[in-house]
Amino acid sequence: MIAILSLWGAAAAVVTPAPDLVTYLQAALNYLPAIWVILGLAAALTGFFPNRTGLAYGYLGFSFFVVYMGSLADFPAWVLRLSPFGHIPRLPLEEQNFLPLGILTFIAVVLIVLGFMGYRRRDVKIG
């Protein structure tokens, strides 16, 4: 939120007319479901495959590379869709679409619940 407010503040200081803060907030909050999917993957891996939790970091790195370097590398559209960030509408350039955000949120919830279930069944001894 601090980054978005700072970006909006800098833009408002130099751009006339000043950009709308709501647009900046919507664009930033649009990415929350994709972030939740990455966190859900990490939770599921921690619950079921604790020795493989690094795969979540690998997937995050892949997602970062594909989203930010995909246009430079001219990846096909299906490669961009392998990342949860490839399903996010790019506001304000595209129209807001809540269906992919709802699907990503559902996937994230399922992964997090699976992660908690896997973690509960593990034999973790304290002390």
TORBA-392646 format. One line per 4 residues: number of its first residue (from 1); for each residue z, x, y of C-alpha. Coordinates in steps of 0.25 Angstrom, whole numbers. Layout:
<sites>
NUM	Z X Y; ...
</sites>
This chain:
<sites>
1	0 0 0; 3 12 9; -11 17 7; -18 4 10
5	-10 2 22; -13 16 27; -27 14 24; -28 1 31
9	-20 7 43; -29 18 45; -41 9 44; -35 0 54
13	-33 11 63; -48 16 64; -56 4 60; -59 -8 69
17	-57 -19 66; -45 -15 57; -47 -18 42; -39 -29 36
21	-26 -25 29; -27 -36 19; -41 -30 14; -34 -16 12
25	-23 -22 4; -32 -31 -5; -40 -19 -8; -28 -10 -12
29	-21 -21 -20; -34 -24 -27; -31 -11 -35; -18 -15 -40
33	-23 -21 -53; -31 -9 -57; -18 0 -54; -10 -10 -63
37	-20 -8 -75; -19 7 -74; -3 6 -74; -5 -4 -86
41	-13 6 -94; -2 16 -91; 9 6 -96; 1 2 -108
45	-1 17 -112; 13 20 -109; 18 9 -118; 9 11 -130
49	3 26 -129; 13 34 -121; 6 47 -124; -7 41 -118
53	-2 37 -104; -11 48 -98; -22 39 -101; -18 30 -90
57	-19 41 -80; -33 45 -86; -37 30 -84; -32 31 -70
61	-40 43 -67; -52 37 -73; -51 25 -65; -49 33 -52
65	-61 42 -55; -70 30 -59; -66 22 -47; -67 32 -36
69	-78 41 -42; -86 31 -49; -95 28 -38; -98 43 -36
73	-100 46 -51; -109 33 -52; -101 27 -64; -106 14 -69
77	-99 2 -66; -93 0 -80; -86 14 -78; -79 9 -66
81	-74 -4 -73; -67 5 -83; -56 7 -72; -48 -5 -67
85	-51 0 -53; -66 -3 -56; -62 -18 -56; -56 -19 -43
89	-64 -26 -32; -66 -16 -20; -61 -24 -8; -66 -26 2
93	-79 -22 -3; -79 -32 -14; -74 -46 -15; -60 -48 -21
97	-60 -52 -36; -47 -55 -42; -52 -56 -56; -52 -41 -59
101	-39 -39 -53; -33 -50 -61; -39 -44 -74; -34 -30 -70
105	-20 -36 -68; -20 -43 -81; -24 -30 -88; -13 -22 -81
109	-3 -32 -85; -7 -32 -99; -7 -17 -100; 7 -16 -93
113	13 -26 -103; 7 -19 -114; 13 -6 -109; 27 -12 -108
117	25 -18 -122; 21 -4 -128; 32 3 -120; 43 -7 -126
121	38 -5 -140; 39 10 -139; 52 17 -145; 57 23 -132
125	72 28 -134; 80 31 -122; 92 41 -123
</sites>
